[in-house]
Amino acid sequence: MIKSFRKIFEEKILELGFSFSFQNEGFYVLYDKNRFLTVQLLISEPPDSLIHVSKIGIDIQAIGLFKINQPLFDQGPDFYAFMFQNSYNQRIEYLIIPNDELMRRLNLRIFETKRKKSLRLVFWLLPDNSIYHTTGISVEGEWYFLSKGVNGRMADKTDLDYTSFLNNWCWLIL
C-alpha cells in the first residue's frame, strides 16, 4: 500500500513538471528548469476508530495520522507533503506545508527539534473540505473550536486550520 501511495505521489510530481530523485525515508529532491526543492512525503498510518475520531459526533470525512521519527525542521526538507486517503470519496488528499510554517504552527523552536522522540500529528478533514490539526484535542476543544456555528468555526483562520494547505500544489510551484 505504501509503495502505491509513493507511486501516486511521484506521478503527481511529474504532472507538475518536476523531475525527482528519491532519497530515503520519504525524502525527495524535486528539480525543474530553475531550481530544486526537498520534500518529505509522509504517508498516513491507519487511524484507530476508537481513538482518533470525534468524541462529540463531528462528521469527519478523513483522518490523517502521521508519525515523524527523525529530528525535524533544522535540517529538514523545504516542504512536508502529508498524504492520506479520503475514504468517503476514495480520493488521495495532500497537505503541502513549508517547513518553517509547520514549525511555527506547531510552536517548535530549533532547540526542541533535536529530540529523539517521535512527533505524532492528527488531522481531520471535514465534509466542507476544511482540515484541522487535532492532535490531543479534548472533548471541550472539539466543541469549542470545531463545532460549526452561524459564522463558522472558532478554529477557522487560526493555527489549527490547515485548509489553505489542502491539495495546494502552488506551494511547490511558486
Residue pairs with C-beta under 8 A, 6 or more apart in sequence:
2 43
5 43
5 83
5 92
6 22
6 41
6 43
8 83
8 92
9 41
9 81
9 83
10 20
10 22
12 94
12 169
13 20
13 28
13 30
14 20
16 169
16 172
16 173
17 32
18 30
18 31
18 32
18 172
19 30
19 31
19 32
20 28
20 29
20 30
20 31
21 28
21 29
21 31
22 28
23 29
25 40
25 70
26 40
26 41
26 42
26 43
27 38
27 39
27 40
27 41
27 77
28 38
28 39
28 40
28 41
29 36
29 37
29 38
30 36
30 37
30 38
30 39
30 172
37 77
37 78
37 79
37 172
38 77
38 78
38 79
39 77
39 78
39 79
39 80
39 81
39 172
40 76
40 77
40 79
40 80
40 81
41 81
41 83
42 66
42 68
42 80
42 81
42 82
42 83
43 83
43 84
44 63
44 64
44 65
44 66
44 82
44 83
44 84
44 85
45 65
45 66
45 67
46 65
47 53
47 63
47 65
47 122
52 63
52 65
52 122
53 60
53 63
54 60
54 124
54 142
54 146
55 139
55 142
56 139
56 142
56 143
56 147
58 124
58 126
58 142
58 146
58 147
59 126
59 127
60 124
60 125
60 126
61 86
61 87
61 88
61 89
61 125
61 126
61 127
62 84
62 85
62 86
62 87
62 88
62 93
62 124
62 125
63 84
63 122
63 123
63 124
63 125
64 82
64 84
64 93
64 95
64 121
64 122
64 123
64 125
65 84
65 120
65 121
65 122
66 82
66 120
66 121
66 122
66 123
67 118
67 119
67 120
67 121
68 118
68 119
68 120
68 121
69 118
70 76
71 113
71 114
71 115
71 116
72 103
72 108
72 113
72 119
73 99
73 100
73 102
73 103
73 108
73 110
73 113
74 110
74 113
74 114
76 99
77 99
78 98
78 99
79 96
79 97
79 98
79 99
79 171
79 172
80 95
80 96
80 97
80 99
80 102
81 94
81 95
81 96
81 97
82 94
82 95
82 97
82 121
82 123
83 92
83 93
83 94
84 92
84 93
84 123
84 125
85 91
85 92
85 93
86 92
86 93
86 125
88 127
93 125
93 131
93 166
93 167
94 166
94 167
94 169
95 123
95 131
95 162
95 165
95 166
96 165
96 167
96 168
96 169
96 171
96 172
97 162
97 165
97 171
98 171
103 113
104 159
105 133
105 159
105 162
106 119
107 159
120 135
121 133
121 135
122 133
122 134
122 135
122 136
123 131
123 132
123 133
123 134
123 162
124 131
124 132
124 134
124 146
125 131
125 166
126 132
126 146
128 148
129 163
129 166
130 153
130 156
130 161
130 163
131 161
131 162
131 163
131 165
131 166
132 145
132 146
132 155
132 160
132 161
132 162
133 159
133 160
133 162
134 142
134 146
134 160
137 145
137 146
144 154
145 153
145 154
145 155
145 158
145 160
146 153
146 154
146 155
147 153
155 161
165 171
